[in-house]
Amino acid sequence: MPVIESKYTPPFYFKNGFISTVYSGLIRRVSLKQERERITLSDGDFLDLDWSYSKEESSKLIILLHGLEGNGQRPYITGAAKLFNESKTDAVCVNFRGCSGEENRFYYSYHSGATQDLVEVIEHAIFNKNYSEIYLKGISLGANIILKYLGEREEIPNQIKAAIAVSAPCCLKGASEELHTFKNKLYHDLFLKDLVKRLKLKQERFPEMITKKEVNSIKKLIDLDNLYTARAHGFNDAIDYYEKCSSHQFLHNIKVPTLIINALNDSFLSPECYPVKKAKKNPNLFLEMPKYGGHSGFIDKANVYYNENRALEFISKG
């Protein structure tokens, strides 16, 4: 489909990508009642799912995937859940392995291309919860997972009706390179601090997998991807991980209506993360590139973000 012309115009101060990103990540608050469910995965690990519901009984569900080191309580997740609940759709916020407040059971955990856990959540929603209409929405890392899931398979369940990917790092190598630039040093260092802290806990539990010396040698995110993410999840190194898990290579095969919303002033995204040619060639792929919004910072009126309203609008039109 042709690239969609965006109508998003934020309040003046939030035209700055840095301000909108920081405000959305650190200051925004959303009140939402959730119920937690733990499911056991096929490999014996677990996922914690945070559910919220429409006031009326619903056969519709939106599955929400968070970003790197996020969780099911982040406002960019609960904001969408609340809006969809008010629109007669149940919501489940998926906490990736180790992100729900309790470490997962194995040395490996989650990464930008780990679609199998999403498969099991979808199966749980269909066969155990009986939802007949399912929508997918992911932010950042979660967006890449959704796009990869939709494009890497020849068939997906008929219950999957549409998807929305926001601030999607379609090219992981390019996004990694952007995160390592000086303009993103604050974000890089915050991510690295949290990830190394988590890896130290892994090292204590699995000393045979990685040494303290190796953990202490990590100075950049790419070091962590080389020493942990790639090794733990079966890739040769960070570059191999980025290449095999980038959703860009799967976009041509997406068969359900899918909307990508990537702001042009998102400092995390490289030029390759704006798949204009792919969108023009695939009638199921819609690409919207607002001038503003930063990284998941699409601030709008009444504490409902532009990307959340667009997701609801996109699904309703479908």
Salt bridges, closest charged atoms under 4 A:
GLU37 OE2 - HIS124 NE2 2.95
GLU37 OE1 - LYS129 NZ 3.68
ASP43 OD2 - ARG97 NH1 2.82
ASP45 OD2 - ARG97 NH1 2.98
ASP48 OD2 - ARG36 NH1 3.97
ASP48 OD1 - ARG38 NE 2.77
ASP50 OD1 - ARG36 NE 2.76
GLU69 OE1 - ARG198 NH2 3.04
GLU102 OE1 - ARG38 NH2 2.87
GLU103 OE2 - ARG198 NH1 3.25
ASP117 OD2 - ARG97 NE 2.78
GLU152 OE1 - LYS148 NZ 2.76
GLU152 OE2 - ARG153 NH1 2.41
GLU154 OE1 - LYS255 NZ 3.74
GLU177 OE2 - LYS173 NZ 2.62
GLU178 OE1 - LYS183 NZ 3.00
ASP189 OD2 - LYS185 NZ 2.97
ASP189 OD1 - HIS188 ND1 2.97
GLU214 OE2 - ARG231 NH1 3.11
ASP240 OD1 - LYS244 NZ 3.32
ASP266 OD2 - HIS295 ND1 2.77
GLU288 OE1 - ARG310 NE 2.84
GLU308 OE2 - ARG28 NH1 2.97
GLU313 OE1 - ARG310 NH1 2.68
GLU313 OE2 - LYS317 NZ 3.87
